[in-house]
Amino acid sequence: MNKGKAFYEGKAKILYATDDPDLIIQYFKDDATAFNAQKRGTIQDKGIMNNKISEVLFKFLETEGVPTHFVQRLNDREMLVRRLEIIPVEVIVRNLIAGSLAKRLGLEEGGLLSRPILEHCYKSDSLGDPMINEFHIRALGWATDGELREIEALSFRVNALLKDFFDRRNLMLVDFKLEFGRHHGKVYLGDEICPDTCRLWEKGSLEKLDKDRFRRDLGKVEDAYQEVCRRVCG
C-alpha cells in the first residue's frame, strides 16, 4: 500500500490518499484542542495511544457486528481505513450528566440518566458544532430516513457494547462522540474512539481519565491517557 499526498488535516488527525481509491491512511497527531480549538496544546504520545486504543475498540465492535472503517493499524501513528463519504453530523451519546449537558440545563455533573440520551450536532468547527435535530438533517439532505434510523440503532448498540467493555476495566463511559460515513452505499462508523472522544471516569473515585483533564487544567493528562491505554490494550 503506497502512501500518497495528504488531502485533509483536522485537529487530531491527518488523512492521506493511497493507491487504492477505497482506502486511506489516518495519521494520529499529538495536538490537543478544546472549546472548538480556542485552547490548544500538545499531549505527549497522544497519537500513538489513541491509535492503539481505537484499533482495539474498532476490532471489538467489528466482532459484535458493528461495521467500522477500520482495516488495520500500520504502525504507531497510522491506521488504514476505508474511505468514507462523511455524513456531516456528529452523534453524542450520554449515559451520565456531564459537560455541555450539565451546563446547558444547569444540572450537577455525575447524575445518572434514566436512559441514554442521543444528540446530533452539525459537524462544523467554524460554527462551533451547533446542536441540530433530525428535522434539520432530513430537510438539508445530510442523511436519509433509512440512514438516520441505522445511525441511531448503531449508536445505541455501540453504547451498550462499550459501556460493558469499559465497565469490565473499571471505567465508566459517561458520554462519547461518534461519526459515520458512507462507503459504497453502506453506513460505517468512522473517526476514532479514544479519550479524545469519550468521557471516561474511574469507577468509585470518579477520577476523570479523558481529555477533560486538558480542557479543565486538571494536570496529569498524559498519565490519564496512558492508564486508559493500559487497560484497553494491555
ZALUMVEX-313556 format. One record per residue (C-alpha): chain; x, y, z; residue in three letters; residue number from 1. Coordinates in pm, 1 decimal, decimal comma, m for minus. Layout:
! residues N
   torvex          u          v          w   kolnu   drenti
        A          X          Y          Z     ala      NUM
...
//
This chain:
! residues 234
   torvex          u          v          w   kolnu   drenti
        A        0,0        0,0        0,0     met        1
        A      163,0      323,9     m117,6     asn        2
        A      103,5      637,9       87,3     lys        3
        A        6,4      938,8     m122,3     gly        4
        A      m48,4     1306,9      m52,8     lys        5
        A     m228,6     1445,0      247,9     ala        6
        A     m573,3     1568,5      146,2     phe        7
        A     m713,3     1670,7      485,8     tyr        8
        A     m575,4     1786,1      820,1     glu        9
        A     m800,8     1819,5     1120,7     gly       10
        A     m743,1     1898,7     1485,9     lys       11
        A     m626,7     1547,6     1576,7     ala       12
        A     m556,1     1363,0     1251,7     lys       13
        A     m415,5     1389,4      900,2     ile       14
        A     m566,0     1187,5      614,5     leu       15
        A     m352,8     1056,4      327,2     tyr       16
        A     m458,9      907,8       m3,9     ala       17
        A     m331,2      566,0     m112,9     thr       18
        A     m304,7      393,8     m449,3     asp       19
        A     m639,3      226,3     m369,5     asp       20
        A     m928,2      476,0     m407,1     pro       21
        A    m1128,2      282,6     m145,9     asp       22
        A     m862,5      312,1      125,9     leu       23
        A     m688,3      598,1      305,8     ile       24
        A     m430,8      631,2      582,3     ile       25
        A     m531,0      805,7      904,5     gln       26
        A     m239,5      962,9     1094,5     tyr       27
        A     m287,3     1042,0     1465,1     phe       28
        A     m134,2     1366,9     1593,3     lys       29
        A      m30,6     1470,0     1945,1     asp       30
        A     m208,3     1805,3     1908,7     asp       31
        A     m480,3     1871,9     2163,7     ala       32
        A     m761,2     2123,6     2127,6     thr       33
        A    m1064,2     2219,0     2333,5     ala       34
        A    m1353,9     2461,6     2314,4     phe       35
        A    m1361,2     2445,3     1933,4     asn       36
        A     m984,3     2494,1     1908,4     ala       37
        A     m981,3     2807,8     2126,2     gln       38
        A     m748,0     2619,3     2359,3     lys       39
        A     m452,0     2440,5     2203,9     arg       40
        A     m169,8     2227,6     2334,2     gly       41
        A       16,6     1900,4     2297,7     thr       42
        A      m27,3     1573,2     2483,0     ile       43
        A      288,8     1365,9     2454,7     gln       44
        A      234,4     1043,3     2257,1     asp       45
        A     m141,3     1101,5     2244,3     lys       46
        A     m149,9      999,8     1879,3     gly       47
        A       24,2      671,1     1949,8     ile       48
        A     m210,1      586,6     2236,8     met       49
        A     m527,3      689,9     2052,2     asn       50
        A     m424,1      482,5     1750,7     asn       51
        A     m377,8      172,4     1967,8     lys       52
        A     m696,5      228,8     2167,6     ile       53
        A     m901,9      289,0     1852,5     ser       54
        A     m764,8      m28,2     1694,7     glu       55
        A     m873,1     m241,8     1990,9     val       56
        A    m1218,3      m82,7     2012,1     leu       57
        A    m1287,2      m96,8     1638,1     phe       58
        A    m1186,0     m463,9     1628,9     lys       59
        A    m1408,6     m535,0     1929,0     phe       60
        A    m1707,0     m361,3     1768,4     leu       61
        A    m1649,3     m542,8     1438,8     glu       62
        A    m1664,2     m878,4     1618,7     thr       63
        A    m2002,0     m767,7     1758,8     glu       64
        A    m2141,5     m685,6     1414,7     gly       65
        A    m2081,9     m309,1     1403,8     val       66
        A    m1945,0     m201,1     1061,9     pro       67
        A    m1644,6       30,5     1103,6     thr       68
        A    m1399,2      193,7      866,3     his       69
        A    m1104,1       17,0     1033,6     phe       70
        A     m889,0     m212,0      817,6     val       71
        A     m559,9     m242,2     1007,2     gln       72
        A     m312,5      m46,9     1219,4     arg       73
        A        0,1       13,5     1011,5     leu       74
        A      240,1      149,1     1273,6     asn       75
        A      243,0      354,7     1593,4     asp       76
        A       63,5      652,1     1441,9     arg       77
        A     m107,3      530,4     1125,0     glu       78
        A     m421,1      329,0     1059,8     met       79
        A     m550,4      203,3      725,1     leu       80
        A     m924,1      271,9      692,4     val       81
        A    m1199,9      263,7      434,6     arg       82
        A    m1253,1      594,7      258,7     arg       83
        A    m1589,9      726,6      372,5     leu       84
        A    m1817,5      997,1      243,5     glu       85
        A    m1859,5     1158,3      583,7     ile       86
        A    m2212,6     1241,9      695,1     ile       87
        A    m2171,2     1592,9      846,5     pro       88
        A    m2345,8     1501,8     1169,6     val       89
        A    m2176,1     1420,8     1499,3     glu       90
        A    m2370,0     1186,9     1725,1     val       91
        A    m2328,3     1226,0     2100,0     ile       92
        A    m2449,4      951,2     2333,2     val       93
        A    m2482,3     1037,3     2702,8     arg       94
        A    m2515,9      799,2     2997,5     asn       95
        A    m2446,2     1045,7     3279,5     leu       96
        A    m2489,0     1420,5     3318,3     ile       97
        A    m2161,4     1592,5     3230,2     ala       98
        A    m2000,7     1857,9     3013,7     gly       99
        A    m2225,2     2073,6     2797,4     ser      100
        A    m2540,7     1890,7     2908,2     leu      101
        A    m2479,4     1992,2     3269,3     ala      102
        A    m2400,1     2349,8     3161,5     lys      103
        A    m2699,1     2389,3     2927,5     arg      104
        A    m2955,2     2257,2     3174,9     leu      105
        A    m2797,8     2380,3     3497,8     gly      106
        A    m2756,0     2027,4     3630,1     leu      107
        A    m2489,6     1884,2     3857,1     glu      108
        A    m2229,3     1665,6     3690,0     glu      109
        A    m2235,1     1297,0     3767,4     gly      110
        A    m2608,0     1236,0     3778,7     gly      111
        A    m2714,8      907,0     3620,6     leu      112
        A    m2967,1      938,7     3338,5     leu      113
        A    m3269,5      706,5     3344,3     ser      114
        A    m3187,6      613,3     2983,8     arg      115
        A    m2916,9      713,0     2734,3     pro      116
        A    m2961,7     1043,1     2551,0     ile      117
        A    m2870,0     1077,3     2183,0     leu      118
        A    m2786,7     1422,9     2046,1     glu      119
        A    m2695,3     1546,4     1697,4     his      120
        A    m2455,0     1828,0     1611,9     cys      121
        A    m2367,5     1976,3     1273,9     tyr      122
        A    m2002,9     1894,3     1206,4     lys      123
        A    m1856,7     2244,3     1158,5     ser      124
        A    m1561,6     2376,7     1358,3     asp      125
        A    m1617,3     2731,5     1232,5     ser      126
        A    m1974,3     2730,6     1369,0     leu      127
        A    m1886,4     2554,1     1692,0     gly      128
        A    m2062,7     2225,3     1603,2     asp      129
        A    m2413,9     2359,0     1672,9     pro      130
        A    m2679,0     2122,3     1802,8     met      131
        A    m2937,7     2016,4     1546,0     ile      132
        A    m3217,9     1761,0     1528,1     asn      133
        A    m3346,1     1504,4     1280,6     glu      134
        A    m3567,1     1760,6     1106,6     phe      135
        A    m3260,3     1968,7     1013,9     his      136
        A    m3077,7     1659,4      889,6     ile      137
        A    m3365,9     1548,2      666,9     arg      138
        A    m3452,2     1895,2      535,6     ala      139
        A    m3090,7     1973,3      444,3     leu      140
        A    m3036,0     1634,4      284,7     gly      141
        A    m2744,8     1526,7      504,0     trp      142
        A    m2888,0     1176,9      558,0     ala      143
        A    m3191,4      979,4      450,4     thr      144
        A    m3458,5      846,6      683,2     asp      145
        A    m3309,0      499,4      646,7     gly      146
        A    m2959,0      623,3      724,9     glu      147
        A    m3082,8      810,6     1030,5     leu      148
        A    m3255,9      501,0     1164,5     arg      149
        A    m2941,2      296,8     1106,4     glu      150
        A    m2717,7      558,2     1269,6     ile      151
        A    m2945,6      572,8     1574,3     glu      152
        A    m2955,9      194,6     1608,8     ala      153
        A    m2578,6      164,7     1564,2     leu      154
        A    m2514,3      444,8     1815,3     ser      155
        A    m2719,9      278,1     2088,2     phe      156
        A    m2563,9      m59,0     2002,8     arg      157
        A    m2212,1       86,8     2029,0     val      158
        A    m2307,1      247,0     2360,4     asn      159
        A    m2426,6      m80,8     2509,1     ala      160
        A    m2116,4     m265,9     2390,7     leu      161
        A    m1867,2       m2,4     2504,8     leu      162
        A    m2034,5       50,3     2842,5     lys      163
        A    m1985,3     m317,4     2916,4     asp      164
        A    m1632,6     m319,7     2768,4     phe      165
        A    m1519,3      m29,4     2986,5     phe      166
        A    m1709,9     m148,9     3294,1     asp      167
        A    m1504,7     m468,7     3287,8     arg      168
        A    m1196,8     m244,6     3301,6     arg      169
        A    m1326,6      m44,7     3599,5     asn      170
        A    m1417,0      256,1     3384,7     leu      171
        A    m1749,5      439,4     3344,6     met      172
        A    m1846,1      550,1     2994,3     leu      173
        A    m2001,0      888,1     3072,1     val      174
        A    m2059,3     1007,1     2715,0     asp      175
        A    m1891,1      994,0     2374,4     phe      176
        A    m1897,2     1123,6     2017,5     lys      177
        A    m1940,2      916,8     1702,9     leu      178
        A    m1907,6      997,6     1333,7     glu      179
        A    m2047,9      798,1     1043,6     phe      180
        A    m1997,3      788,3      669,5     gly      181
        A    m2096,8      603,8      353,7     arg      182
        A    m1883,1      350,6      168,6     his      183
        A    m2034,5      201,4     m146,4     his      184
        A    m2380,5      288,2      m18,1     gly      185
        A    m2337,8      133,8      326,4     lys      186
        A    m2314,6      325,2      656,4     val      187
        A    m1994,1      271,0      856,0     tyr      188
        A    m1868,4      400,8     1189,2     leu      189
        A    m1562,4      620,2     1129,2     gly      190
        A    m1323,4      862,0     1300,6     asp      191
        A    m1170,4      725,0     1625,3     glu      192
        A    m1275,4      602,0     1971,2     ile      193
        A    m1041,2      714,1     2248,0     cys      194
        A    m1008,3      952,8     2546,2     pro      195
        A    m1033,9     1242,3     2297,6     asp      196
        A    m1386,3     1138,7     2201,3     thr      197
        A    m1509,1      963,9     2519,3     cys      198
        A    m1555,7     1080,9     2876,5     arg      199
        A    m1420,4      802,3     3095,8     leu      200
        A    m1433,7      810,9     3475,6     trp      201
        A    m1273,1      573,3     3722,0     glu      202
        A    m1541,7      368,9     3893,9     lys      203
        A    m1567,3      459,1     4259,5     gly      204
        A    m1341,7      764,2     4271,0     ser      205
        A    m1494,8      922,8     3955,8     leu      206
        A    m1147,3     1043,5     3857,7     glu      207
        A    m1150,2     1179,3     3503,3     lys      208
        A     m933,9      979,5     3260,9     leu      209
        A    m1000,7     1166,4     2936,9     asp      210
        A     m949,6     1498,8     2758,7     lys      211
        A    m1134,3     1685,8     3034,7     asp      212
        A     m802,1     1680,3     3219,2     arg      213
        A     m667,9     1901,5     2938,4     phe      214
        A     m985,1     2109,0     2898,7     arg      215
        A    m1005,3     2189,5     3269,3     arg      216
        A     m633,8     2213,0     3351,5     asp      217
        A     m654,7     1919,1     3592,8     leu      218
        A     m298,4     1803,8     3527,4     gly      219
        A     m163,5     1450,7     3475,1     lys      220
        A     m310,8     1447,1     3123,9     val      221
        A      m55,8     1203,2     2980,5     glu      222
        A      m98,0      977,8     3285,2     asp      223
        A     m473,0      955,5     3222,0     ala      224
        A     m429,1      858,5     2856,1     tyr      225
        A     m161,0      606,3     2948,2     gln      226
        A     m389,0      447,0     3207,8     glu      227
        A     m675,6      409,9     2960,9     val      228
        A     m434,7      267,1     2702,5     cys      229
        A     m301,5       18,9     2957,4     arg      230
        A     m648,6     m103,6     3050,0     arg      231
        A     m780,2     m120,5     2693,2     val      232
        A     m471,6     m257,5     2518,2     cys      233
        A     m291,9     m440,8     2796,5     gly      234
//
